[in-house]
Amino acid sequence: MPAHTRILYWFRNDLRLHDNAGFAAACQEDVQVLPVYIFDPHEFRELPAIGVKKTGIFRTNFLLECVADLRNNLRNRGAELIIRVGDPVTILANLAETIDAQAIYASKEVTSEETDVESALSKRLKPLNIDLELFWTSTLYHVRDLPFEIAKLPDIFTQFRNRVEKYAPVRELVCFSDDISMISDVDPGEMPTLATFGFPDALTADVRAAVPFEGGETVAMDRLERYIWETDLIQTYKDTRNGMLGEDYSSKFSAWLAHGCLSPRLIYYEVKYYEQERVANDSTYWLIFELIWRDFFRFVALKFGTRLFKPSGIKHDLNKHWRRDFDLFQRWAEGETGIPFIDANMRELKYTGFMSNRGRQNVGSFLVKDLGIDWTWGAAYFESMLVDYDPCSNWGNWNYVAGVGNDPREDRYFNILSQASRYDERGEYVKHWLPELAHVPAERVHMVSTLTRQQQADYEVALGDNYPMPVVNPTKWVKK
């Protein structure tokens, strides 16, 4: 007989049935389980410093789709997902007590807000004599399989990668039993809507979006199948991953990974099988390389805790000082800086909730290095806007950009003109998101602020009118 025979399973950022160690453990023979998901209103609160919600409309919509898909997949197996809106600690403790659960099982998180909830829940359950068991479900390499203690995690990614690739196994996928024995007579609850969290009733997709992100394990599995097997796009991933336009320049797995709809181990084993069946090259390896980067940021968050979120960063660098110029920050956020490559990326984010990796590095560097604005504002804005927001990767990358992370290259700086000329040589990306620049020739579109009055008239651009004057002088990026 298993140790626990009545278990409440709390779904968090593990919204899948495949390769889910926690849920599989809860669905053992002779065990009754109650699957639960809780929307915490705290996650949708306003962030007054920058004037946005902590979770914006794109991620909220995606999350709603993820949870609806999970509920549907459970129903197809004769089970049900109990849905509630409110404080997770109170709701979970009350539910567990009501159903006489002996334990709550859930996935383990590493960042402070999530671990604070875990601690509060554990404290609440103790006098009720209900156990809390947490399972590691989010990374390619299991935390217990690392060839070092977290306190001795290498500060440089390459050292981390070399050691885990050599000494750490990738665990086998966890098999899931379709035979779920549900605890009955619990009101399943209604799915909330966008309006529940203060948004408009419906989200209208922008037709210019790179990919129509739809939440859920079902769509995630389809995307995995399409990207690897149906189109063979993985064969060219390393060459195309710095693209800016279209659906297929990168895998776009990040949103489903962030919500736990897709297991990184499943991606790994699909790639390995593909290499065996079709071809193994730099591109197939590079997708695994990116999963290892994702792991690294999660383990960095585990090692450094709340330092990840402070202006001084994980370096605890108190010598850096940041501006808090809200008007200038707003121009960056709205894509109104007068620097076309920056504005195009920021408008893509504003209208779709997505931005390429190349774009993120450039707009981050521009905010921090060229405008001197507090990097935590940029990280919080990304947290609100990105459909694929993951606290570890987002805040870890912003630490890097701001020079307060564990980047071996000191003072990493992006020359925006050089980057724009390299990655958007013909100006197609900029014109896609800034239609007001449609008639500017490719060789001039990235330095539109240098156009003469006559050129502006010829190209139907009016600087300071239908396109803003630049907030910094872009000639500083011109190669001497």
C-alpha positions in Angstrom: 0.0 0.0 0.0 1.3 3.5 -0.8 2.1 5.8 2.1 -0.7 8.2 1.2 -4.1 6.9 -0.1 -5.9 10.3 -0.5 -3.9 13.0 -2.2 -4.7 16.5 -3.4 -2.5 17.3 -6.4 -1.8 21.0 -6.8 -0.9 21.9 -10.4 1.3 25.0 -10.6 3.8 25.6 -13.5 3.5 22.0 -14.6 0.4 22.1 -16.7 0.8 18.7 -18.4 0.2 15.0 -17.9 3.3 13.7 -19.7 6.6 13.4 -17.8 5.1 14.9 -14.6 6.8 13.1 -11.7 4.5 14.7 -9.1 1.2 13.9 -10.7 2.4 10.4 -11.7 3.3 9.8 -8.0 -0.2 10.9 -7.0 -1.9 8.6 -9.5 -0.6 5.3 -8.1 -2.7 2.2 -7.7 -5.0 2.3 -4.6 -4.7 6.1 -4.3 -7.5 8.6 -4.7 -6.5 12.0 -6.1 -8.0 15.4 -6.4 -6.3 17.6 -9.1 -6.5 21.3 -8.3 -5.5 24.5 -10.0 -5.7 27.9 -8.3 -5.6 31.3 -9.9 -4.0 33.6 -7.4 -5.2 37.2 -7.7 -1.9 38.4 -6.3 -0.3 37.4 -9.6 -2.6 39.9 -11.5 -2.0 42.9 -9.2 -0.9 46.3 -10.5 2.7 47.2 -10.4 2.5 51.0 -9.6 6.1 51.8 -10.3 5.7 51.0 -14.0 2.0 51.1 -14.5 1.2 47.6 -15.6 -0.2 44.4 -14.2 2.2 41.8 -12.9 0.7 39.3 -15.4 -0.5 41.0 -18.5 -3.2 40.1 -21.0 -1.2 37.9 -23.3 0.2 35.6 -20.5 -3.2 35.6 -18.8 -4.9 34.5 -21.9 -2.3 31.8 -22.6 -2.6 30.6 -19.0 -6.4 30.3 -19.2 -5.9 28.2 -22.4 -3.3 26.0 -20.6 -5.6 25.3 -17.7 -8.7 24.7 -19.9 -6.6 22.2 -22.0 -5.4 20.4 -18.8 -9.0 20.2 -17.6 -10.1 18.8 -20.9 -7.3 16.2 -21.0 -8.2 15.1 -17.5 -11.9 14.8 -18.4 -10.9 12.6 -21.3 -9.4 10.2 -18.7 -12.5 10.3 -16.5 -11.1 12.8 -14.1 -11.7 16.4 -13.3 -9.6 19.5 -12.6 -10.9 21.5 -9.6 -10.5 25.2 -10.3 -10.6 28.0 -7.8 -9.6 31.7 -7.6 -8.1 33.1 -4.4 -5.3 32.6 -1.9 -3.7 29.2 -2.6 -2.7 28.6 1.0 -6.2 29.0 2.4 -8.0 27.2 -0.5 -5.6 24.2 -0.5 -5.6 23.8 3.3 -9.4 23.9 3.4 -9.9 21.6 0.4 -7.4 19.1 1.8 -9.1 19.1 5.2 -12.5 18.7 3.6 -11.6 15.6 1.6 -9.5 14.1 4.4 -6.4 14.2 2.3 -3.2 12.9 3.9 -1.0 14.9 1.6 -0.7 17.6 -0.9 1.6 16.9 -3.8 3.0 19.7 -6.1 5.9 20.7 -8.3 8.8 22.5 -6.6 9.5 26.1 -7.5 12.7 28.0 -6.8 12.0 31.7 -6.9 11.0 33.7 -3.8 7.3 34.4 -4.3 6.6 30.8 -5.1 8.8 29.4 -2.3 7.1 31.8 0.2 3.8 30.2 -0.8 5.3 26.7 -0.3 6.5 27.7 3.2 3.2 29.3 4.2 1.3 26.2 3.0 3.6 23.8 4.9 3.1 25.8 8.1 -0.7 25.8 7.6 -0.8 22.1 7.0 1.3 21.0 10.0 -1.4 21.3 12.7 -3.8 19.5 10.3 -1.3 16.6 10.1 -1.3 16.8 6.3 2.0 16.3 4.5 3.3 18.5 1.7 5.5 16.7 -0.9 7.2 18.7 -3.6 8.6 17.2 -6.8 11.3 18.5 -9.2 9.6 18.7 -12.6 11.0 21.7 -14.5 14.5 21.1 -15.8 16.4 18.8 -18.1 18.8 17.7 -15.4 17.3 16.8 -12.0 18.6 18.9 -9.2 19.7 15.8 -7.3 21.8 14.6 -10.2 24.0 17.6 -10.5 27.7 16.8 -10.0 28.0 19.6 -7.4 26.0 21.1 -4.6 23.9 24.2 -5.5 26.2 26.3 -3.3 29.1 25.3 -5.6 27.2 25.9 -8.9 29.7 27.3 -11.4 29.2 31.0 -12.0 30.1 30.6 -15.7 27.7 28.8 -18.0 30.3 27.0 -20.0 31.8 25.4 -16.9 28.3 24.4 -15.8 27.5 22.9 -19.2 30.7 21.0 -19.5 30.3 19.4 -16.1 26.6 18.4 -16.5 27.0 17.1 -20.0 29.9 14.9 -18.8 28.7 13.8 -15.3 24.9 14.3 -15.0 22.4 11.8 -16.5 19.1 12.9 -18.1 16.5 10.9 -16.4 14.0 8.8 -18.3 10.5 10.1 -18.9 8.0 9.4 -16.2 5.2 7.3 -17.4 1.7 8.3 -16.5 -1.2 6.0 -15.7 -4.4 6.8 -17.5 -6.2 5.1 -14.6 -7.0 8.1 -12.3 -9.1 7.3 -9.2 -10.8 10.7 -8.5 -12.0 11.9 -5.1 -15.6 12.7 -5.9 -18.3 15.2 -4.7 -16.2 18.3 -5.0 -17.6 21.2 -6.9 -15.3 21.5 -10.0 -15.6 25.3 -10.2 -16.0 27.5 -13.2 -13.1 28.6 -15.4 -12.4 32.3 -14.9 -12.2 34.6 -17.9 -10.0 37.6 -18.9 -12.6 39.8 -17.3 -12.1 38.1 -14.0 -8.7 39.7 -13.8 -9.7 43.1 -15.1 -9.0 42.7 -18.8 -11.3 43.1 -21.8 -13.5 40.1 -22.4 -11.5 38.9 -25.5 -8.0 39.2 -26.8 -7.8 40.0 -30.5 -4.7 38.5 -32.1 -2.5 40.8 -34.1 -2.1 39.4 -37.7 1.5 40.5 -37.7 2.4 38.1 -34.9 5.3 35.6 -35.5 3.3 32.7 -34.1 -0.3 32.4 -32.8 0.5 31.2 -29.3 -2.2 29.0 -27.9 -1.8 27.5 -24.5 -2.0 23.9 -23.4 -0.2 20.5 -23.6 -2.2 19.5 -26.7 -0.9 22.4 -28.8 2.6 22.0 -27.3 2.8 18.4 -28.5 1.6 19.4 -32.0 4.3 22.1 -32.1 7.0 19.7 -31.1 5.9 17.2 -33.7 5.7 19.8 -36.4 9.0 21.5 -35.7 11.1 18.4 -35.4 9.5 15.7 -37.5 7.1 17.2 -40.0 9.2 20.1 -41.2 12.8 19.1 -40.2 13.3 22.7 -39.2 15.5 21.5 -36.3 18.2 20.7 -38.9 18.8 24.5 -39.4 18.0 25.8 -36.0 21.5 27.1 -35.2 21.6 29.1 -38.5 18.1 30.6 -38.2 17.7 31.1 -34.4 18.7 34.8 -34.6 15.9 35.5 -37.0 13.4 38.2 -36.4 10.4 37.5 -38.7 8.1 34.6 -39.1 7.1 31.5 -37.2 10.0 29.1 -38.1 13.3 30.8 -37.4 13.2 29.3 -33.9 11.4 26.5 -32.1 9.1 28.9 -30.2 8.8 26.2 -27.5 9.5 28.7 -24.7 5.9 29.6 -23.8 4.9 26.0 -23.3 8.1 25.3 -21.4 7.4 28.2 -19.1 4.0 27.0 -18.2 5.1 23.4 -17.9 2.9 22.2 -20.9 6.0 20.7 -22.4 8.7 18.8 -20.6 12.3 19.7 -21.4 13.2 16.0 -21.1 10.6 15.1 -23.8 12.2 17.6 -26.1 15.6 16.2 -25.3 14.6 12.6 -26.1 12.7 13.6 -29.3 15.9 15.4 -30.5 18.0 12.3 -29.6 15.6 10.0 -31.5 15.6 12.4 -34.4 19.4 12.4 -34.5 19.3 8.6 -34.5 16.6 8.4 -37.2 17.5 11.3 -39.5 20.5 13.5 -38.8 22.7 14.8 -36.0 24.4 18.1 -36.6 25.2 21.4 -34.8 21.6 22.5 -35.0 20.1 19.5 -33.4 22.7 19.8 -30.6 22.0 23.6 -30.3 18.4 23.0 -29.2 19.7 20.9 -26.3 22.3 23.5 -25.6 19.4 26.0 -25.2 17.7 23.7 -22.8 20.9 23.5 -20.7 21.0 27.4 -20.7 17.4 27.3 -19.3 18.5 24.8 -16.6 21.4 27.1 -15.7 19.2 30.1 -15.0 16.9 27.9 -12.8 19.9 26.7 -10.7 21.3 30.2 -10.5 17.9 31.3 -9.1 18.1 28.5 -6.6 21.6 29.4 -5.5 21.2 33.2 -5.2 17.6 33.5 -4.1 16.2 37.1 -3.7 19.4 38.7 -5.0 18.2 37.8 -8.5 15.4 40.5 -8.2 17.4 43.3 -6.6 19.0 46.2 -8.5 22.4 45.1 -7.3 21.8 41.7 -8.8 23.4 38.4 -8.0 26.8 40.2 -8.0 25.5 42.4 -5.1 27.1 45.3 -7.0 26.1 48.4 -4.9 28.2 50.7 -7.0 25.9 50.8 -10.0 23.2 53.5 -9.9 20.1 53.6 -12.1 17.8 56.3 -13.3 14.1 56.2 -12.6 12.9 58.4 -15.4 9.3 57.1 -15.9 8.6 59.2 -19.1 11.8 57.9 -20.8 10.9 54.4 -19.7 7.5 54.8 -21.1 8.9 55.8 -24.5 11.0 52.6 -24.5 8.0 50.5 -23.4 5.7 52.0 -26.1 8.2 51.7 -28.9 8.5 55.5 -29.2 12.3 56.0 -28.8 13.0 57.1 -32.4 15.4 54.2 -32.8 13.7 52.0 -35.4 15.2 48.6 -34.4 14.3 49.2 -30.7 10.8 50.5 -31.5 10.0 47.6 -33.8 10.9 45.0 -31.1 9.0 46.9 -28.4 5.9 47.2 -30.5 6.0 43.5 -31.3 6.1 42.8 -27.6 3.3 45.3 -27.0 1.0 43.9 -29.6 1.7 40.2 -29.3 3.4 39.3 -26.0 6.5 37.9 -27.8 9.9 39.1 -28.9 12.9 37.2 -30.4 15.9 36.4 -28.4 18.0 38.8 -30.5 15.4 41.6 -29.9 15.4 41.0 -26.1 19.1 41.4 -25.9 19.1 44.6 -27.9 16.2 46.4 -26.2 17.6 45.3 -22.8 21.0 46.7 -23.6 19.5 49.9 -24.9 17.4 50.5 -21.8 20.2 49.8 -19.4 23.4 51.0 -21.2 22.1 53.8 -23.5 19.3 55.2 -21.3 20.7 54.2 -17.9 17.2 53.2 -16.7 16.8 50.8 -13.7 17.0 47.3 -15.2 14.4 45.9 -12.7 11.8 48.1 -14.5 12.7 46.4 -17.7 12.6 42.9 -16.2 9.2 43.7 -14.5 7.8 45.0 -17.8 8.9 41.8 -19.6 7.3 39.8 -16.7 4.0 41.5 -17.4 4.1 41.4 -21.2 5.8 38.1 -22.3 3.7 35.1 -23.0 6.7 33.0 -22.3 7.7 34.6 -19.0 9.8 32.4 -16.8 11.1 34.1 -13.6 14.5 32.4 -13.7 15.3 33.0 -17.4 13.8 36.5 -17.5 15.4 37.9 -14.4 18.6 35.9 -15.0 19.0 37.4 -18.5 18.3 40.9 -17.2 21.0 40.4 -14.6 23.4 39.6 -17.5 22.3 42.6 -19.5 22.7 45.0 -16.6 26.1 43.7 -15.8 25.1 42.5 -12.3 24.9 38.8 -13.2 27.5 36.1 -13.6 28.5 37.1 -17.1 32.2 36.4 -17.8 32.3 39.4 -20.2 32.4 42.6 -18.3 30.2 45.5 -19.5 28.6 43.7 -22.4 27.2 46.3 -24.8 25.2 46.1 -28.0 25.8 48.6 -30.8 22.2 48.9 -31.9 23.0 50.1 -35.5 25.5 47.3 -36.0 23.0 44.7 -34.7 20.1 46.2 -36.8 22.3 46.2 -39.9 23.3 42.6 -39.3 20.0 41.0 -38.3 17.6 43.2 -40.3 19.8 44.1 -43.2 16.9 44.9 -45.6 14.8 46.6 -42.9 12.0 44.1 -43.4 11.5 43.5 -39.6 11.5 47.3 -38.8 9.0 48.0 -41.6 6.8 45.1 -40.5 6.2 46.7 -37.1 6.7 50.4 -38.1 4.5 50.8 -41.2 5.1 54.6 -41.0 8.7 53.8 -42.3 7.5 51.6 -45.2 8.8 53.9 -47.9 12.3 54.6 -46.4 15.0 52.7 -48.3 16.6 49.8 -46.5 20.0 51.5 -46.4 18.5 54.5 -44.5 15.7 52.9 -42.4 17.9 52.2 -39.3 19.2 55.8 -39.2 15.9 57.5 -40.1 16.6 60.4 -37.8 19.4 61.6 -40.2 17.0 62.1 -43.1 16.9 65.6 -44.5 13.6 67.5 -44.8 13.4 66.7 -48.5 14.1 63.0 -47.9 11.4 62.9 -45.2 9.0 64.3 -47.7 10.1 61.8 -50.3 9.7 58.9 -48.0 6.5 60.1 -46.2 8.1 60.4 -42.8 7.8 63.4 -40.6 10.2 63.2 -37.7 8.6 64.4 -34.5 5.1 63.9 -36.1 4.4 60.5 -37.5 7.7 59.1 -36.1 9.4 60.3 -33.0 12.7 62.1 -32.7 15.4 59.8 -31.2 15.9 59.9 -27.4 19.7 59.3 -27.9 21.9 60.4 -30.8 22.3 57.3 -33.0 25.4 58.6 -34.8 27.4 57.3 -31.8 26.9 53.8 -33.2 28.4 54.7 -36.6 31.7 53.0 -37.1 34.5 55.5 -37.1 
